[in-house]
Amino acid sequence: MVTGITHKQMTDKAIYSVITGTGSYIPSKCVKNKDFLDHEFHDTHGKMLDKSNQEIVDKFLEITTIAERRYVTDNLVASDIGTLAAREALAASGVNPEELDYVIFAHNFGDVKKGANRVDIVPALAARVKHQLGIENPDAVAYDIIFGCPGWLQGLIQADYYIRSGDARKVLVIGAEVLSRIYDPHDRDGMLYADGAGAVVVEGRTSDTPVGILAHKSRSDTLLHSQMLFMGKSYQGEKELRENLYLKMHGRKLYQYALENVPSAIMACLEKCNLHLNDIKKVLIHQANGKMDDAILKRLYSLYGQAEAPEGVMPMTIGWLGNSSVATLPTLLDLMLSKKMEGHRINPGDIVVFASVGAGMHINAAVYRF
C-alpha cells in the first residue's frame, strides 16, 4: 500500500508546450538597395543629406548587411498574410482549427492599407484571422499582442503559460507586419523595414523528460528607454507627408541597449533550465541589423569565457528579407524546419534559443528542445 502520495501523482507526467506546425508568408515583391537610389533623404532637421545616395546605400549595406527586402502587393494587409501563414502552420500540424483554444496575433500597426498610413486594429487582427479561417468555435479566444519586434515570441510565451496551466491544449501564434507602409521615404532608416508573416501551432504534450519550451525570460525597460522608437513626422516638409506619422528610432541608443542587455537575458534564461550555452545548437535571434546581431552573439559567448561563437550557430535571413519585425523569428523557424535554409538543420533532441529585442525597451528569450 502506497501512503503519502497517490498512484495518479506517481504516474503523472509534466505538460510541455511543443510546436507541432509552422508556416510563413514571404511577399513576392523584392526591393533591392538600388531601388532607393532615386529617393530624397533628409536629416532630422529636414535638410537634405550631403552625401550621394550611392554612398548612403553602400554605408547602409555595410552597417546592416541588408541587400534586399520583401514588400506585400497593394491588395494585401497584415491580417491577410497572417492568415496565409496560419493556414500553412495548421496544415503542417494536422490540427483542426475548430480545436484551437487561442488565436494570438502579434503585430504593431494593424492592417495599414496602401496609401492610408492609418492604424486599423478594430476588430483585432486575431479576430480577422479567425474569421478568414472560418472558425465557428466561440471558445477559440482571439486577441492581439503589441510588444514591438519581440511580440511573436511573447505570444509564444503566453501560449506556454496557458498550456502549462491546463487552460489550453492547442494555440495558434501568428506574427505579421507590413512595415513598408509606415516608414518615412525620406528617412534612410526606412531601408531597414520589410513585410512578412510567420505562424506556429503549439500543443500541450505530456512527457517524463523535458521537451518543447523549457524556460523563458522577458523584460521591459520602460523607465529609461520607452522613447527610443516612436511615431513622428516625415523629415520632408510636404503637406501630405506632414499629416502622417511614421516609424522613427534612435538607432545608436537602441543598438547599445540591445548589446548591453540581450546577452544577459539569454544567459538568465539558460540558467532557469540549468543549461550551458554549449548545450545550444542554434541561436535564433530577431534580425533588425546584421552587424548588431553579430555583436550580440559575440558578447553572449564572451559571458561564457569564449572568444568566438561556433561557425553557423546563428542562421540569418536579414540580408534578403530585411527586418520584418514580429515575423522574423517564426519565418526563420519555418524556413529551417522546411529545409529551405542551406546548411542549417534542426534535428530531434536539438536545443535552440529564441531571442528578440524591440520597441526600444523590450527583450525576451526562450529555450526550446525539439
C-alpha positions as CSV (number, residue, x, y, z in Angstrom):
1,M,0.0,0.0,0.0
2,V,1.3,3.4,-1.0
3,T,1.0,6.1,1.6
4,G,1.5,9.9,1.4
5,I,1.2,10.0,-2.4
6,T,-1.4,8.8,-4.8
7,H,-0.9,6.4,-7.7
8,K,-2.0,9.2,-10.0
9,Q,0.7,11.5,-8.7
10,M,3.3,8.8,-9.2
11,T,2.3,8.3,-12.8
12,D,1.6,11.9,-13.8
13,K,3.9,13.4,-16.4
14,A,4.6,17.1,-16.9
15,I,2.9,19.1,-19.6
16,Y,5.2,20.8,-22.1
17,S,4.4,23.2,-24.9
18,V,5.5,21.8,-28.2
19,I,5.5,23.4,-31.7
20,T,3.7,20.9,-34.0
21,G,3.4,23.0,-37.1
22,T,5.0,26.1,-38.7
23,G,4.1,28.3,-41.7
24,S,5.2,31.6,-43.2
25,Y,4.4,34.0,-46.0
26,I,7.3,35.7,-47.8
27,P,5.9,38.5,-50.0
28,S,6.6,38.3,-53.7
29,K,7.9,41.9,-54.3
30,C,11.7,42.1,-53.9
31,V,13.0,45.6,-53.3
32,K,16.8,45.9,-53.7
33,N,19.0,48.6,-52.2
34,K,19.5,50.1,-55.7
35,D,15.8,50.9,-55.7
36,F,16.4,53.6,-53.1
37,L,18.9,55.4,-55.3
38,D,16.2,57.8,-56.5
39,H,15.0,58.6,-53.0
40,E,15.5,62.1,-51.5
41,F,16.9,61.5,-48.0
42,H,16.7,64.2,-45.3
43,D,18.1,64.6,-41.7
44,T,16.1,65.1,-38.6
45,H,16.0,68.9,-39.2
46,G,14.6,68.4,-42.8
47,K,17.9,69.3,-44.5
48,M,18.9,67.1,-47.4
49,L,21.8,64.8,-46.6
50,D,25.1,66.0,-48.1
51,K,26.1,62.5,-49.3
52,S,25.2,60.9,-52.6
53,N,22.5,58.2,-52.5
54,Q,25.1,55.7,-53.6
55,E,27.2,56.5,-50.6
56,I,24.2,56.2,-48.3
57,V,23.1,52.9,-49.7
58,D,26.7,51.5,-49.6
59,K,27.1,52.5,-46.0
60,F,23.7,51.1,-45.1
61,L,24.7,47.7,-46.6
62,E,28.0,47.7,-44.7
63,I,26.3,48.5,-41.3
64,T,23.2,46.3,-41.6
65,T,24.1,43.6,-44.1
66,I,20.7,44.1,-45.8
67,A,20.9,43.9,-49.6
68,E,17.2,43.4,-50.3
69,R,13.8,43.1,-48.6
70,R,10.2,41.9,-49.4
71,Y,7.1,44.1,-49.7
72,V,3.5,42.9,-50.0
73,T,1.4,43.7,-53.1
74,D,-1.1,46.5,-52.9
75,N,-4.1,44.2,-52.2
76,L,-2.7,42.6,-49.1
77,V,-2.7,43.7,-45.4
78,A,-1.2,42.2,-42.3
79,S,-4.2,40.0,-41.4
80,D,-4.2,38.6,-44.9
81,I,-0.6,37.4,-44.8
82,G,-1.1,36.3,-41.2
83,T,-3.9,34.1,-42.4
84,L,-1.8,32.6,-45.2
85,A,1.0,31.7,-42.7
86,A,-1.6,30.4,-40.2
87,R,-3.1,28.0,-42.9
88,E,0.4,26.6,-43.5
89,A,1.0,26.1,-39.8
90,L,-2.3,24.4,-39.3
91,A,-1.9,22.1,-42.3
92,A,1.6,21.1,-41.1
93,S,0.3,20.4,-37.6
94,G,-2.8,18.5,-38.7
95,V,-4.8,20.4,-36.1
96,N,-8.5,21.1,-36.9
97,P,-8.9,24.9,-36.5
98,E,-12.1,24.3,-34.5
99,E,-9.9,22.6,-31.8
100,L,-7.9,25.8,-31.1
101,D,-8.2,27.3,-27.7
102,Y,-6.4,30.6,-28.6
103,V,-5.5,32.6,-31.6
104,I,-2.8,35.1,-30.7
105,F,-1.7,37.6,-33.3
106,A,1.4,39.7,-32.7
107,H,1.8,43.0,-34.7
108,N,2.3,46.7,-34.1
109,F,0.4,48.7,-36.7
110,G,-2.6,46.6,-37.7
111,D,-4.0,46.5,-41.2
112,V,-2.4,49.5,-42.8
113,K,-3.8,49.8,-46.3
114,K,-1.9,51.1,-49.3
115,G,-1.7,54.9,-49.2
116,A,-3.6,55.2,-45.9
117,N,-0.9,55.3,-43.3
118,R,-3.5,54.8,-40.6
119,V,-3.6,52.1,-37.9
120,D,-6.6,49.8,-38.3
121,I,-7.0,47.4,-35.4
122,V,-10.7,47.2,-34.9
123,P,-11.7,44.4,-34.9
124,A,-8.5,42.8,-33.7
125,L,-6.3,41.1,-36.3
126,A,-6.6,37.8,-34.5
127,A,-10.4,38.1,-34.9
128,R,-10.0,38.8,-38.6
129,V,-7.8,35.7,-39.0
130,K,-10.2,33.6,-37.0
131,H,-13.0,34.8,-39.4
132,Q,-10.9,34.2,-42.5
133,L,-10.2,30.7,-41.3
134,G,-13.9,30.1,-40.8
135,I,-13.6,29.0,-37.2
136,E,-17.0,28.7,-35.6
137,N,-15.9,27.7,-32.1
138,P,-16.6,30.6,-29.7
139,D,-14.2,29.1,-27.2
140,A,-11.3,29.8,-29.5
141,V,-10.3,33.1,-27.9
142,A,-8.7,35.6,-30.4
143,Y,-6.7,38.6,-29.3
144,D,-3.7,40.7,-30.4
145,I,-0.4,41.4,-28.7
146,I,1.5,44.6,-29.3
147,F,5.1,44.3,-27.9
148,G,7.4,45.6,-30.6
149,C,9.5,43.2,-32.6
150,P,9.5,40.6,-29.7
151,G,5.7,40.3,-30.0
152,W,5.6,36.9,-31.6
153,L,8.0,35.4,-29.1
154,Q,5.9,37.0,-26.3
155,G,2.8,35.4,-27.8
156,L,4.6,32.0,-27.7
157,I,5.5,32.6,-24.0
158,Q,1.8,33.4,-23.3
159,A,0.8,30.2,-25.1
160,D,3.2,28.3,-22.8
161,Y,1.5,29.7,-19.7
162,Y,-2.0,28.7,-21.0
163,I,-0.8,25.2,-21.8
164,R,1.1,24.5,-18.7
165,S,-1.8,25.8,-16.5
166,G,-4.1,23.3,-18.2
167,D,-6.3,26.1,-19.6
168,A,-5.4,25.3,-23.2
169,R,-4.1,22.4,-25.3
170,K,-3.8,24.0,-28.8
171,V,-2.8,27.5,-29.6
172,L,-2.1,29.3,-32.8
173,V,0.5,32.1,-32.6
174,I,1.0,34.5,-35.5
175,G,3.4,37.3,-36.2
176,A,2.8,39.5,-39.2
177,E,3.7,43.1,-40.2
178,V,3.5,45.4,-43.2
179,L,6.2,47.9,-42.3
180,S,6.6,49.1,-45.9
181,R,3.6,51.4,-45.4
182,I,4.6,53.1,-42.2
183,Y,8.2,54.2,-42.9
184,D,9.2,57.7,-43.9
185,P,10.5,57.5,-47.6
186,H,12.8,60.4,-46.7
187,D,14.4,58.7,-43.7
188,R,17.4,56.4,-44.6
189,D,16.4,54.1,-41.6
190,G,13.4,53.2,-43.7
191,M,15.6,50.9,-45.8
192,L,15.6,48.5,-42.8
193,Y,11.9,47.6,-42.9
194,A,10.2,44.8,-44.6
195,D,6.9,42.8,-44.7
196,G,6.2,39.2,-43.8
197,A,4.3,36.7,-41.7
198,G,5.0,33.6,-39.7
199,A,2.9,31.3,-37.6
200,V,3.2,28.2,-35.3
201,V,0.8,25.8,-33.8
202,V,1.7,25.0,-30.2
203,E,0.2,21.9,-28.4
204,G,0.4,20.5,-24.9
205,R,2.3,17.3,-24.7
206,T,2.9,15.1,-21.6
207,S,6.4,13.8,-21.2
208,D,8.6,12.4,-18.4
209,T,11.6,14.2,-20.0
210,P,11.7,18.0,-20.7
211,V,10.7,18.9,-24.3
212,G,9.4,21.9,-26.1
213,I,9.6,25.2,-24.2
214,L,12.0,24.7,-21.3
215,A,12.2,28.2,-20.0
216,H,11.6,31.8,-20.9
217,K,12.6,35.3,-19.8
218,S,11.1,38.8,-20.6
219,R,11.9,42.3,-19.5
220,S,10.6,45.8,-20.3
221,D,12.9,48.8,-19.6
222,T,10.3,51.5,-19.9
223,L,11.6,54.0,-17.4
224,L,14.7,54.9,-19.4
225,H,14.0,53.6,-22.9
226,S,10.4,54.0,-23.8
227,Q,11.1,56.7,-26.4
228,M,13.8,55.0,-28.5
229,L,11.1,54.1,-31.0
230,F,8.3,56.5,-31.7
231,M,5.9,57.8,-34.4
232,G,6.9,61.1,-35.9
233,K,6.5,63.5,-38.8
234,S,8.3,63.0,-42.1
235,Y,11.7,64.5,-42.5
236,Q,10.5,66.1,-45.7
237,G,8.2,69.1,-45.4
238,E,5.5,68.4,-48.0
239,K,2.0,68.9,-46.6
240,E,0.6,65.5,-47.4
241,L,3.6,63.9,-45.6
242,R,3.3,66.2,-42.6
243,E,-0.2,65.0,-42.0
244,N,1.0,61.4,-41.5
245,L,3.1,59.8,-38.7
246,Y,6.0,57.4,-39.5
247,L,8.1,55.0,-37.5
248,K,11.2,56.6,-36.2
249,M,14.1,55.4,-34.0
250,H,17.2,56.5,-32.1
251,G,19.3,53.8,-33.8
252,R,22.6,54.2,-31.9
253,K,20.9,54.1,-28.5
254,L,18.9,51.1,-29.4
255,Y,22.0,49.3,-30.7
256,Q,23.7,49.9,-27.4
257,Y,20.7,48.9,-25.3
258,A,20.5,45.6,-27.2
259,L,24.2,44.9,-26.9
260,E,24.2,45.5,-23.2
261,N,21.0,43.6,-22.3
262,V,20.2,40.8,-24.8
263,P,23.2,38.5,-24.0
264,S,22.5,38.7,-20.2
265,A,18.7,38.0,-20.8
266,I,19.7,34.8,-22.8
267,M,22.1,33.8,-20.1
268,A,19.4,34.2,-17.4
269,C,17.0,32.1,-19.5
270,L,19.5,29.3,-19.8
271,E,20.2,29.4,-16.1
272,K,16.5,28.9,-15.4
273,C,16.6,25.5,-17.0
274,N,20.2,24.6,-15.8
275,L,21.7,24.7,-19.3
276,H,25.0,26.0,-20.6
277,L,25.5,27.9,-23.8
278,N,27.5,24.9,-25.2
279,D,24.2,22.9,-25.0
280,I,22.6,25.1,-27.6
281,K,22.6,24.0,-31.3
282,K,21.3,27.3,-32.8
283,V,20.6,30.8,-31.6
284,L,17.6,32.2,-33.4
285,I,17.6,35.9,-32.9
286,H,15.4,38.7,-34.2
287,Q,17.1,40.4,-37.1
288,A,17.0,44.1,-37.2
289,N,20.6,44.7,-38.1
290,G,23.1,42.0,-39.1
291,K,26.1,43.7,-37.6
292,M,24.2,44.3,-34.3
293,D,23.3,40.6,-34.1
294,D,26.9,39.6,-34.7
295,A,28.0,41.9,-31.8
296,I,25.2,40.4,-29.6
297,L,26.4,36.9,-30.3
298,K,30.0,37.7,-29.6
299,R,29.0,39.4,-26.3
300,L,26.9,36.3,-25.4
301,Y,29.7,33.9,-25.9
302,S,32.1,36.2,-24.0
303,L,29.9,35.8,-21.0
304,Y,30.8,32.2,-21.0
305,G,34.5,32.9,-21.5
306,Q,34.6,32.1,-25.2
307,A,36.2,34.5,-27.6
308,E,34.3,33.4,-30.7
309,A,30.9,31.8,-31.4
310,P,30.8,28.5,-33.3
311,E,30.5,28.7,-37.1
312,G,26.9,28.7,-38.2
313,V,25.3,28.8,-34.8
314,M,23.2,31.9,-35.8
315,P,21.3,31.5,-39.1
316,M,20.5,34.8,-40.8
317,T,17.8,35.9,-43.2
318,I,18.1,39.7,-42.9
319,G,20.3,40.0,-45.9
320,W,17.5,39.1,-48.3
321,L,14.3,39.5,-46.1
322,G,15.2,42.7,-44.2
323,N,13.6,43.5,-40.8
324,S,10.1,42.1,-40.8
325,S,9.6,42.8,-37.1
326,V,7.4,40.1,-35.4
327,A,7.6,37.9,-38.5
328,T,11.4,37.4,-38.4
329,L,11.6,34.6,-35.8
330,P,8.6,32.4,-37.0
331,T,9.7,32.8,-40.6
332,L,13.2,31.8,-39.8
333,L,12.0,28.8,-37.9
334,D,9.7,27.7,-40.7
335,L,12.4,28.0,-43.3
336,M,14.7,25.9,-41.2
337,L,12.2,23.2,-40.4
338,S,11.1,23.0,-44.1
339,K,14.8,22.6,-45.0
340,K,14.9,25.9,-47.0
341,M,17.9,27.3,-45.1
342,E,21.0,25.7,-46.7
343,G,23.5,24.5,-44.0
344,H,21.0,24.8,-41.2
345,R,19.1,21.8,-39.9
346,I,17.3,21.1,-36.6
347,N,17.2,17.5,-35.5
348,P,15.3,15.7,-32.7
349,G,16.9,16.5,-29.4
350,D,18.5,19.8,-30.5
351,I,18.1,22.7,-28.2
352,V,17.8,26.2,-29.6
353,V,17.4,29.7,-28.1
354,F,14.9,32.2,-29.4
355,A,15.7,35.8,-28.6
356,S,14.3,39.2,-29.6
357,V,14.7,42.9,-28.8
358,G,12.5,45.7,-30.0
359,A,10.3,48.8,-29.4
360,G,13.5,50.2,-27.8
361,M,12.7,48.7,-24.5
362,H,11.5,45.0,-24.7
363,I,13.7,41.9,-24.6
364,N,12.7,38.3,-24.4
365,A,14.2,34.8,-24.8
366,A,13.1,31.2,-24.7
367,V,14.9,27.9,-24.6
368,Y,13.3,25.1,-26.7
369,R,14.2,21.4,-27.1
370,F,12.9,19.7,-30.3
